[in-house]
Amino acid sequence: MRDDWPSMREGELSDAGETDLDRLMVSVNEVAEGNRPETADQLTAHQNMAVLVDQRIQRADSAEDTIPQALTVAVVVSAAAVAVMPFGSSTRGSRAKLLWALVNLLFVAATVVVLFFLDNSYAGVHAIDPQPLQDALAGFDRIDRAIGA
């Protein structure tokens, strides 16, 4: 996770994260081979490993997600039409009509701009922040140090 997060802003996962996950899988499998009788701890370790792999796949999928190009073009064209219509609908309008036409233009333009910033979940205006996960990892590190692991 520590290595993956910066790479997810570019729409991919890091090779270091993949290496760490592979090393963890090998470690879990070696422990299982060394101790023949199946225990609840071994089963839990394998289940947790499966969850970690699944979560990494989900992160990879969400990092690659983008808004389709055709949808972006359609939104821009329709937004331009909606924003321009009030200005072209009358030959001479009052100041109130002009004000509301400008407000409409601002809302439509802001919506289109936000659309472009939402293209990647891990970058832009509303990017997913890694801080809660980093805090959890720091807590796990403190627990490991406290129990001497």
Secondary structure, 3 states (H helix, E strand, C coil): CCCHHHHHCCCCCCHHHHHHHHHHHHHHHHHHHHCCCCCHHHHHHHHHHHHHHHHHHHHHHHHHCCCCHHHHHHHHHHHHHHHHHHHHCCCCCCHHHHHHHHHHHHHHHHHHHHHHHCCCCCCCCCCCCCHHHHHHHHHHHHHHHHHCC
